[in-house]
Amino acid sequence: QVQLVESGGGSVQAGGSLRLSCAASGYTYSSYCMGWFRQAPGKEREGVAAIYVGGVTPYYADSVKGRFTISQDNTKNTLYLQMNSLQAEDTGVYYCAAVWGPCYSAVARRPRLRPGDYRYWGQGTQVTVSS
């Protein structure tokens, strides 16, 4: 059974940094696209970043480009999200997600950064940025 467990959330002041982790288990970690999503109160869940396991090309939402970095340690089956220059608008619950296949949809001609693109989800970790 696929399990994704996020950690590393917390409260930080604007301009600060946090690093989220997502430990994956229960499936063969390779050949999957791994993504980070977030959901603010009263808003829809939105894609933040995605990367193919073992791949080198990350995909980012425009709102986080230059501030967030997605990375992975395949020896530990762990996905990371380094978040710098945090802003109040980054507040929300952050989710790790996984789906088999590449992170770029050749059919849709876009990166897989929509919630509907993913099959497996973690329980989320809260990030609160105070201004």
C-alpha positions in Angstrom: 0.0 0.0 0.0 1.4 3.4 -1.0 2.2 5.6 1.9 3.3 9.2 1.8 4.2 10.9 5.0 5.0 14.6 5.1 7.0 16.4 7.8 8.8 19.7 8.4 5.9 22.1 8.6 5.7 24.8 11.2 5.4 28.5 11.8 7.8 31.0 10.5 8.0 34.8 9.9 7.9 36.2 6.5 11.2 36.0 4.8 12.1 32.8 6.6 12.7 29.3 5.3 11.4 25.8 5.9 12.2 22.4 4.4 9.5 19.9 4.0 10.1 16.1 3.6 8.0 13.4 2.2 8.8 9.8 3.0 7.4 7.3 0.5 6.9 3.6 1.1 4.8 0.7 -0.1 5.7 0.8 -3.7 8.6 0.8 -6.1 9.7 4.4 -5.8 11.1 4.6 -9.3 9.0 5.5 -12.4 6.8 7.9 -10.5 6.2 11.6 -10.7 6.3 13.2 -7.2 4.6 16.5 -6.5 4.1 19.0 -3.8 0.7 20.8 -3.5 -0.7 23.2 -1.0 -4.2 24.3 0.1 -4.9 27.6 1.8 -8.1 28.0 3.9 -11.1 28.5 1.6 -9.1 28.0 -1.5 -8.6 25.1 -3.9 -5.6 22.8 -3.7 -2.8 24.0 -6.1 0.3 22.5 -7.5 3.6 23.8 -6.2 6.3 21.7 -7.7 6.9 18.3 -9.3 9.9 16.1 -10.2 10.2 12.6 -11.7 12.0 10.1 -9.5 15.6 10.0 -10.7 14.9 12.8 -13.0 16.6 16.2 -13.2 13.9 18.5 -14.6 11.7 20.1 -11.9 8.5 21.9 -12.6 7.3 24.8 -10.6 4.2 27.0 -10.2 5.0 30.6 -11.2 4.2 31.8 -7.7 7.1 29.9 -6.2 9.8 30.0 -8.9 13.1 31.2 -7.6 12.0 30.7 -4.0 11.2 27.0 -3.7 13.3 24.0 -4.7 12.1 20.5 -5.1 14.7 17.7 -4.6 14.9 14.0 -3.8 17.1 11.4 -2.1 16.3 8.2 -3.9 18.4 6.2 -1.5 15.9 7.2 1.2 12.8 7.3 -1.0 12.3 10.8 0.2 11.1 14.0 -1.5 12.0 17.5 -0.2 10.7 21.0 -0.7 13.1 23.8 0.3 11.1 26.9 0.8 12.9 30.3 1.0 11.7 33.9 1.2 8.4 32.7 2.6 5.5 35.0 2.3 2.1 35.1 4.1 0.5 33.9 0.9 2.5 30.6 1.2 0.4 29.7 4.3 -1.5 26.5 4.0 -1.5 22.7 4.3 1.2 21.2 2.1 0.7 17.8 0.6 3.0 15.3 -1.1 1.5 13.3 -4.0 2.6 10.6 -6.4 1.5 9.2 -9.7 3.0 6.6 -12.0 4.6 8.0 -15.1 6.5 11.2 -16.2 5.9 14.6 -14.8 5.2 16.1 -18.2 1.9 15.1 -19.8 2.5 14.7 -23.5 -1.2 14.4 -24.1 -2.1 17.6 -22.2 1.1 19.3 -23.2 1.8 20.6 -19.7 3.5 19.6 -16.5 1.5 17.5 -14.1 0.7 20.2 -11.5 -3.0 19.7 -11.1 -4.5 17.7 -8.2 -6.4 15.5 -10.6 -3.1 14.4 -12.2 -2.1 12.5 -9.0 -3.3 9.2 -7.5 -1.7 9.0 -4.1 -1.6 11.6 -1.4 -0.1 12.2 2.0 -2.0 13.6 5.0 -0.4 17.0 4.8 1.7 19.3 7.0 0.7 22.8 8.0 2.9 25.8 7.1 2.1 29.1 8.6 3.9 32.3 7.6 3.3 35.4 9.6 3.9 38.9 8.3 
